[in-house]
Amino acid sequence: MLEVSIDNRKPNQIDLDHINDIIKGAIDTWQLPERVKRMSLPLYYYQQDDLIHMQFLIAEIADVGIVGLAALEETDTIELAGAQRTMLLHGLYVAPYYHRRGIATRLVESAELCACKYDVSGLLVKAQADSAPFFN
């Protein structure tokens, strides 16, 4: 069993570089044309400005470093019927080598706990089609 710690913290620039490397690796596994991946990849990267609006949950393994993350942000109530307050699971990424080891599940569980602290009714997920089986 992997010893993974999940920490709710703002990433620094070095963390963002690692996080964006994880995002690239994860997107490389998606069943999309290479051209689409190449063109859309910069849109998935997190920048310093994103740290203002989002909560980051960072999964780390001692002696390895960051292996995954979940990013959350409050949504506009108009996105849901009934004008409920929710948090958007903006991003959920795990380094491909660590897929299917429970890290994403732990990140989602941590995201649910984080959302509870904001007194919202739930998490809104808008996921890439390849990740649909994980969320079902």
KEDREN-150360 format. One record per residue: residue number from 1; residue in one letter; chain; x, y, z of N, C-alpha, C in turn. Coordinates in Angstrom, 3 decimals, always signed. Each point is the difference from the previous one (the first is absolute). Example, Ala and Ser with C-alpha at 12.3 -4.5 7.8 and 13.67 -1.06 7.14 Angstrom:
(1 'a' 'A' (+13.190 -5.690 +7.800) (-0.890 +1.190 +0.000) (+0.900 +1.200 +0.000))
(2 's' 'A' (-0.350 +1.050 -0.720) (+0.820 +1.190 +0.060) (-0.770 +1.090 +0.730))
This chain:
(1 'm' 'A' (+0.840 -1.187 +0.000) (-0.840 +1.187 +0.000) (+0.883 +1.248 +0.000))
(2 'l' 'A' (-0.324 +0.940 -0.858) (+0.763 +1.241 -0.099) (-0.307 +0.925 +1.167))
(3 'e' 'A' (+1.018 +0.619 +0.514) (-0.151 +1.025 +1.037) (-0.144 +1.346 -0.702))
(4 'v' 'A' (-1.236 +0.408 -0.225) (-0.288 +1.239 -0.709) (-0.588 +0.997 +0.989))
(5 's' 'A' (+0.555 +1.192 +0.019) (-0.585 +1.056 +0.820) (-0.744 +0.962 -0.920))
(6 'i' 'A' (-1.142 +0.487 +0.493) (-0.797 +0.982 -0.737) (+0.024 +1.282 +0.816))
(7 'd' 'A' (+0.451 +1.070 -0.619) (+0.149 +1.271 +0.700) (-0.780 +1.087 -0.735))
(8 'n' 'A' (-0.795 +0.760 +0.734) (-0.734 +1.130 -0.563) (+0.896 +1.228 +0.158))
(9 'r' 'A' (+0.645 +0.380 -1.098) (+0.919 +1.141 +0.068) (+0.131 +0.669 -1.358))
(10 'k' 'A' (+0.435 +1.228 +0.048) (+0.275 +0.742 -1.231) (+1.351 -0.467 -0.544))
(11 'p' 'A' (+0.026 -0.422 -1.256) (+1.280 -0.411 -0.586) (+0.915 +1.203 -0.219))
(12 'n' 'A' (+1.288 -0.214 +0.148) (+0.967 +1.031 -0.369) (+0.376 -0.234 -1.469))
(13 'q' 'A' (+0.889 +0.804 -0.549) (+0.330 -0.112 -1.425) (+0.619 -1.352 -0.327))
(14 'i' 'A' (+0.846 -0.509 +0.865) (+0.596 -1.325 -0.240) (-1.086 -1.067 -0.004))
(15 'd' 'A' (-0.946 +0.097 +0.954) (-1.144 -0.928 +0.017) (-0.784 +0.092 -1.303))
(16 'l' 'A' (-0.251 +1.229 -0.470) (-0.770 +0.173 -1.236) (+0.701 -0.661 -1.187))
(17 'd' 'A' (+1.315 +0.096 -0.034) (+0.739 -0.660 -1.078) (-0.224 -1.509 +0.052))
(18 'h' 'A' (+0.071 -0.592 +1.199) (-0.237 -1.439 +0.159) (-1.450 -0.355 -0.334))
(19 'i' 'A' (-0.920 +0.823 +0.476) (-1.423 -0.222 -0.258) (-0.271 +0.025 -1.509))
(20 'n' 'A' (+0.553 +0.977 -0.695) (-0.214 +0.098 -1.440) (+0.643 -1.164 -0.757))
(21 'd' 'A' (+1.105 -0.548 +0.529) (+0.584 -1.210 -0.585) (-0.950 -1.188 +0.178))
(22 'i' 'A' (-0.632 -0.092 +1.165) (-0.969 -1.072 +0.256) (-1.191 +0.142 -0.937))
(23 'i' 'A' (-0.471 +1.228 -0.184) (-1.115 +0.246 -0.916) (+0.372 -0.445 -1.417))
(24 'k' 'A' (+1.194 +0.354 -0.456) (+0.437 -0.418 -1.339) (+0.007 -1.520 -0.104))
(25 'g' 'A' (+0.563 -0.673 +0.996) (+0.042 -1.458 -0.024) (-1.378 -0.620 -0.020))
(26 'a' 'A' (-0.920 +0.575 +0.784) (-1.367 -0.518 +0.038) (-0.704 +0.207 -1.335))
(27 'i' 'A' (+0.158 +1.179 -0.572) (-0.657 +0.294 -1.273) (+0.570 -0.869 -1.121))
(28 'd' 'A' (+1.270 -0.339 +0.086) (+0.594 -0.889 -1.004) (-0.687 -1.363 -0.033))
(29 't' 'A' (-0.656 -0.393 +1.087) (-0.697 -1.301 +0.042) (-1.411 +0.075 -0.580))
(30 'w' 'A' (-0.512 +1.202 -0.240) (-1.368 +0.153 -0.507) (-0.098 -0.486 -1.430))
(31 'q' 'A' (-1.140 -0.537 -0.343) (-0.269 -0.491 -1.356) (-0.467 +1.159 -0.880))
(32 'l' 'A' (+0.934 +0.849 -0.345) (-0.250 +1.155 -0.864) (+1.088 +0.054 -1.062))
(33 'p' 'A' (-0.276 +0.606 -1.136) (+1.056 +0.187 -0.997) (+1.145 +0.832 +0.593))
(34 'e' 'A' (+1.211 -0.348 -0.389) (+1.181 +0.689 +0.535) (-0.069 +1.509 -0.225))
(35 'r' 'A' (-0.519 +0.417 -1.128) (-0.115 +1.430 -0.294) (-0.918 +0.683 +1.016))
(36 'v' 'A' (-1.106 -0.638 +0.348) (-0.929 +0.568 +0.976) (+0.679 +0.105 +1.365))
(37 'k' 'A' (+0.722 -1.036 +0.387) (+0.727 +0.043 +1.281) (+0.993 +1.157 +0.011))
(38 'r' 'A' (+0.783 +0.106 -1.065) (+1.038 +1.035 -0.078) (-0.598 +1.403 +0.061))
(39 'm' 'A' (-1.106 +0.199 -0.710) (-0.604 +1.331 -0.047) (-0.726 +0.359 +1.293))
(40 's' 'A' (-0.583 -0.976 +0.658) (-0.787 +0.301 +1.202) (+0.818 -0.044 +1.291))
(41 'l' 'A' (+1.135 -0.639 -0.019) (+0.789 -0.171 +1.224) (+0.231 +1.302 +0.772))
(42 'p' 'A' (+0.404 +1.093 -0.634) (+0.224 +1.232 +0.769) (-1.240 +0.487 +0.754))
(43 'l' 'A' (-1.186 -0.342 -0.485) (-1.231 +0.422 +0.672) (-0.222 -0.730 +1.318))
(44 'y' 'A' (+0.612 -1.154 +0.156) (-0.151 -0.792 +1.222) (+1.026 +0.355 +1.066))
(45 'y' 'A' (+1.092 +0.633 -0.388) (+1.049 +0.346 +0.961) (-0.498 +1.036 +1.002))
(46 'y' 'A' (+0.482 -0.114 +1.228) (-0.309 +0.987 +1.038) (+1.114 +1.030 +0.065))
(47 'q' 'A' (-0.422 +1.249 +0.234) (+0.913 +1.137 +0.091) (-0.148 +0.644 +1.376))
(48 'q' 'A' (+0.875 +0.929 +0.305) (-0.051 +0.708 +1.281) (-1.365 +0.647 +0.240))
(49 'd' 'A' (-0.614 +0.558 -1.047) (-1.305 +0.655 +0.157) (-1.074 -0.964 +0.486))
(50 'd' 'A' (+0.112 -1.279 -0.347) (-0.985 -0.989 +0.428) (+0.013 -0.217 +1.510))
(51 'l' 'A' (+1.112 +0.300 +0.615) (+0.129 -0.225 +1.446) (-0.906 +0.919 +0.800))
(52 'i' 'A' (-0.428 +1.100 -0.596) (-0.871 +0.961 +0.686) (-1.392 -0.578 +0.206))
(53 'h' 'A' (-0.508 -0.733 -0.980) (-1.396 -0.434 +0.004) (-0.209 -1.454 +0.411))
(54 'm' 'A' (+1.051 -0.780 +0.020) (-0.157 -1.441 +0.162) (+0.620 -0.531 +1.278))
(55 'q' 'A' (-0.560 -1.114 +0.427) (+0.575 -0.797 +1.077) (+0.721 -1.169 -0.665))
(56 'f' 'A' (+1.206 -0.293 +0.450) (+0.760 -1.111 -0.566) (+0.221 -1.066 +1.059))
(57 'l' 'A' (-0.284 -1.222 -0.364) (+0.301 -1.162 +0.818) (+1.131 -0.731 -0.707))
(58 'i' 'A' (+1.116 -0.144 +0.681) (+1.205 -0.531 -0.617) (+0.313 -1.364 +0.612))
(59 'a' 'A' (+0.138 -0.998 -0.862) (+0.371 -1.350 +0.431) (+1.501 -0.165 -0.179))
(60 'e' 'A' (+0.658 -0.393 +1.095) (+1.452 -0.171 -0.037) (+0.391 -1.329 +0.614))
(61 'i' 'A' (+1.102 -0.531 -0.499) (+0.615 -1.192 +0.556) (+1.398 +0.408 +0.443))
(62 'a' 'A' (+0.356 -0.347 +1.237) (+1.338 +0.324 +0.507) (+1.045 -0.580 -0.945))
(63 'd' 'A' (+1.064 +0.719 -0.226) (+1.111 -0.386 -0.879) (-0.380 -0.060 -1.478))
(64 'v' 'A' (-1.254 +0.349 -0.342) (-0.419 +0.052 -1.405) (-0.433 +1.416 -0.335))
(65 'g' 'A' (-0.852 +0.582 +0.856) (-0.516 +1.340 -0.233) (-1.461 -0.036 -0.398))
(66 'i' 'A' (-0.416 +1.008 -0.723) (-1.405 +0.135 -0.391) (-0.327 -1.050 -1.056))
(67 'v' 'A' (-1.091 -0.734 +0.244) (-0.439 -1.038 -0.939) (-1.428 +0.236 -0.491))
(68 'g' 'A' (-0.682 +0.988 +0.586) (-1.361 +0.279 -0.423) (-0.534 +1.262 +0.626))
(69 'l' 'A' (-1.147 +0.459 -0.516) (-0.626 +1.192 +0.553) (-1.473 +0.036 -0.354))
(70 'a' 'A' (-0.717 +0.722 +0.813) (-1.378 +0.378 -0.287) (-0.079 +1.507 +0.196))
(71 'a' 'A' (-0.666 +0.675 -0.909) (-0.190 +1.448 +0.106) (-1.499 +0.267 +0.079))
(72 'l' 'A' (-0.383 +0.843 +0.943) (-1.411 +0.316 +0.247) (-0.214 +1.499 -0.050))
(73 'e' 'A' (-1.201 +0.373 -0.450) (-0.384 +1.407 +0.087) (-1.505 +0.092 +0.139))
(74 'e' 'A' (-0.459 +1.067 +0.639) (-1.445 +0.202 +0.137) (-0.602 +0.276 -1.365))
(75 't' 'A' (-1.214 -0.505 -0.204) (-0.686 +0.210 -1.269) (-1.035 +1.099 +0.148))
(76 'd' 'A' (-0.421 +0.522 -1.124) (-1.146 +0.901 -0.012) (-1.248 -0.844 +0.193))
(77 't' 'A' (-0.945 +0.489 +0.746) (-1.215 -0.775 +0.254) (-0.814 -0.226 -1.262))
(78 'i' 'A' (+0.211 +0.800 -1.029) (-0.767 -0.175 -1.231) (+0.384 -1.265 -0.757))
(79 'e' 'A' (+1.121 -0.653 +0.377) (+0.409 -1.212 -0.693) (-0.867 -1.196 +0.365))
(80 'l' 'A' (-0.758 +0.084 +1.081) (-0.805 -1.127 +0.452) (-1.451 +0.395 +0.183))
(81 'a' 'A' (-0.862 -0.949 -0.223) (-1.422 +0.228 +0.268) (-0.193 +0.192 +1.494))
(82 'g' 'A' (-0.915 +0.850 +0.364) (-0.275 +0.237 +1.414) (+0.951 +0.979 +0.651))
(83 'a' 'A' (+0.906 +0.573 -0.772) (+0.946 +1.004 +0.505) (+0.740 -0.468 +1.248))
(84 'q' 'A' (+0.479 -1.228 -0.032) (+0.756 -0.534 +1.126) (+1.453 +0.455 -0.082))
(85 'r' 'A' (+0.594 +0.197 +1.156) (+1.429 +0.320 +0.046) (+0.786 -1.304 -0.057))
(86 't' 'A' (+0.905 -0.085 -0.922) (+0.854 -1.176 -0.109) (+1.441 +0.446 -0.204))
(87 'm' 'A' (+0.877 -0.962 +0.040) (+1.382 +0.225 -0.403) (+0.237 -0.823 -1.253))
(88 'l' 'A' (+0.735 +0.585 -0.926) (+0.380 -0.677 -1.230) (+1.304 -0.747 +0.237))
(89 'l' 'A' (-0.003 -1.286 -0.311) (+1.248 -0.752 -0.018) (+0.649 +0.357 -1.332))
(90 'h' 'A' (+0.781 +1.049 +0.038) (+0.565 +0.610 -1.201) (+0.989 -0.930 -0.681))
(91 'g' 'A' (+0.755 -0.719 +0.779) (+0.993 -0.907 -0.566) (+0.318 -1.117 +0.971))
(92 'l' 'A' (+0.198 -1.185 -0.524) (+0.413 -1.169 +0.775) (+0.999 -0.749 -0.864))
(93 'y' 'A' (+1.248 +0.002 +0.428) (+1.065 -0.605 -0.793) (+0.909 -0.824 +0.892))
(94 'v' 'A' (+0.416 -1.139 -0.524) (+0.973 -0.858 +0.673) (+1.038 -0.402 -1.041))
(95 'a' 'A' (+1.263 +0.002 +0.405) (+1.063 -0.424 -0.908) (-0.310 -1.410 -0.498))
(96 'p' 'A' (+0.134 -0.230 -1.306) (-0.388 -1.294 -0.569) (+0.596 -1.225 +0.708))
(97 'y' 'A' (+1.233 +0.082 +0.451) (+0.619 -1.135 +0.698) (-0.793 -0.388 +1.250))
(98 'y' 'A' (-0.721 +0.946 +0.580) (-0.733 -0.236 +1.247) (-1.506 -0.188 -0.209))
(99 'h' 'A' (-0.427 -0.137 -1.260) (-1.414 -0.282 -0.260) (-0.391 -1.334 +0.619))
(100 'r' 'A' (-1.266 -0.094 +0.392) (-0.600 -1.230 +0.539) (+0.634 -0.458 +1.310))
(101 'r' 'A' (+0.455 +0.968 +0.779) (+0.576 -0.312 +1.307) (-0.755 +0.702 +1.131))
(102 'g' 'A' (-1.172 +0.541 -0.321) (-0.842 +0.605 +1.019) (+0.255 +1.473 +0.272))
(103 'i' 'A' (+0.943 +0.595 -0.707) (+0.347 +1.400 +0.267) (-1.134 +0.931 -0.418))
(104 'a' 'A' (-0.570 -0.216 -1.178) (-1.109 +0.854 -0.448) (-1.193 -0.127 +0.938))
(105 't' 'A' (-0.270 -1.205 +0.466) (-1.100 -0.202 +0.950) (+0.254 +0.788 +1.275))
(106 'r' 'A' (+1.215 -0.056 +0.510) (+0.341 +0.759 +1.209) (-0.120 +1.498 -0.246))
(107 'l' 'A' (+0.386 +0.459 -1.187) (-0.121 +1.423 -0.324) (-1.463 +0.425 -0.053))
(108 'v' 'A' (-0.856 -0.824 -0.588) (-1.431 +0.334 -0.055) (-0.596 +0.008 +1.409))
(109 'e' 'A' (+0.365 -0.964 +0.821) (-0.485 -0.011 +1.389) (+0.441 +1.262 +0.731))
(110 's' 'A' (+1.230 +0.414 -0.202) (+0.504 +1.238 +0.613) (-0.726 +1.213 -0.557))
(111 'a' 'A' (-0.318 -0.033 -1.296) (-0.753 +1.104 -0.610) (-1.392 +0.101 +0.614))
(112 'e' 'A' (-0.623 -1.132 +0.258) (-1.321 +0.007 +0.647) (+0.086 +0.614 +1.394))
(113 'l' 'A' (+1.026 -0.359 +0.756) (+0.185 +0.581 +1.335) (+0.262 +1.495 -0.082))
(114 'c' 'A' (+0.793 +0.409 -0.967) (+0.289 +1.423 -0.198) (-1.283 +0.748 -0.341))
(115 'a' 'A' (-0.815 -0.580 -0.864) (-1.260 +0.639 -0.393) (-0.922 +0.172 +1.205))
(116 'c' 'A' (+0.007 -0.975 +0.897) (-0.848 +0.092 +1.206) (+0.365 +1.223 +0.835))
(117 'k' 'A' (+1.265 +0.346 +0.031) (+0.450 +1.169 +0.766) (-0.555 +1.305 -0.570))
(118 'y' 'A' (-0.371 -0.031 -1.277) (-0.551 +1.191 -0.643) (-1.522 -0.008 -0.011))
(119 'd' 'A' (-0.578 -0.972 +0.683) (-1.458 -0.091 +0.135) (-0.692 +0.037 -1.364))
(120 'v' 'A' (+0.475 -0.846 -0.906) (-0.627 -0.111 -1.309) (-0.758 -1.319 -0.071))
(121 's' 'A' (-0.865 -0.111 -0.977) (-0.848 -1.188 -0.096) (+0.679 -1.178 -0.709))
(122 'g' 'A' (+1.130 +0.227 -0.625) (+0.687 -1.112 -0.657) (+1.087 +0.468 -0.927))
(123 'l' 'A' (+0.566 -0.970 -0.723) (+1.041 +0.264 -0.981) (-0.581 -0.142 -1.398))
(124 'l' 'A' (+0.325 +0.934 -0.854) (-0.379 -0.055 -1.403) (+1.215 -0.506 -0.768))
(125 'v' 'A' (-0.202 -1.044 -0.798) (+1.098 -0.583 -0.762) (-0.298 +0.162 -1.489))
(126 'k' 'A' (+0.942 +0.589 -0.699) (-0.050 +0.088 -1.459) (+1.296 -0.643 -0.483))
(127 'a' 'A' (-0.081 -1.285 -0.309) (+1.208 -0.780 -0.255) (+0.190 -0.328 -1.471))
(128 'q' 'A' (+1.234 -0.232 -0.358) (+0.361 -0.525 -1.313) (-0.676 -1.357 -0.153))
(129 'a' 'A' (-0.470 -0.303 -1.177) (-0.755 -1.241 -0.256) (+0.771 -1.252 +0.430))
(130 'd' 'A' (+1.316 -0.003 -0.148) (+0.797 -1.177 +0.379) (-0.083 -0.307 +1.497))
(131 's' 'A' (-0.327 +0.997 +0.796) (-0.046 -0.214 +1.453) (-1.395 -0.364 +0.506))
(132 'a' 'A' (-0.975 -0.067 -0.894) (-1.375 -0.325 +0.401) (-0.087 -1.306 +0.803))
(133 'p' 'A' (+0.700 -1.072 -0.365) (-0.113 -1.226 +0.803) (+0.431 +0.192 +1.454))
(134 'f' 'A' (+0.938 +0.885 +0.256) (+0.433 +0.253 +1.383) (-1.135 +0.593 +0.815))
(135 'f' 'A' (-0.784 +0.898 -0.601) (-1.040 +0.701 +0.719) (-1.331 -0.762 +0.053))
(136 'n' 'A' (-0.129 -1.057 -0.775) (-1.254 -0.792 +0.006) (-0.049 -0.966 +1.156))
